[in-house]
Amino acid sequence: MRTFHRAISYVCKELGWKNSQEFHYKENSKKVREMFLKTVSSHGFFYYGIVINKAHLYGEGFKDKKSFYKYACRLVFENAKEKLFNTTFVIDRSGSGQFQTELKTYLSRQMNDAAIKRIKKVKQQRSS
């Protein structure tokens, strides 16, 4: 992981960015996007994402922002399940300390079982 972080720092330096500057795909030029993606592609980097049409959701749980966030995280983790073994996750920090603890507990219970520990640790930090 350290080599990955060094590669990102290199990209930031080449672009004249501060290390804390965030990469937003949509907001960057084609040249910047290609430079970033070429750099991370050599580090075995992958991601999973989901798209949820909120207009089609029903049920009390979806009215609560926290419940919805937990649900969305679980969907991503379920899709990535085949690659998860004793993994540490870093998720963008949101909500109170209590919510962060609830999220960690929820995801660990949903993804871990007696045979396989998929989630070792869930850390939250600001995206910057």
ABEGO torsion letter per residue (X at the ends): XAAAAAAAAAAAAAAGBBAABBBBAAABBAAAAAAAAAAAAAAGBBBBBBBBBAAABBEAAAABAAAAAAAAAAAAAAAAAAABBGBBBBBBBBEBAAAAAAAAAAAAAAABBAABBABABBBBBBAX
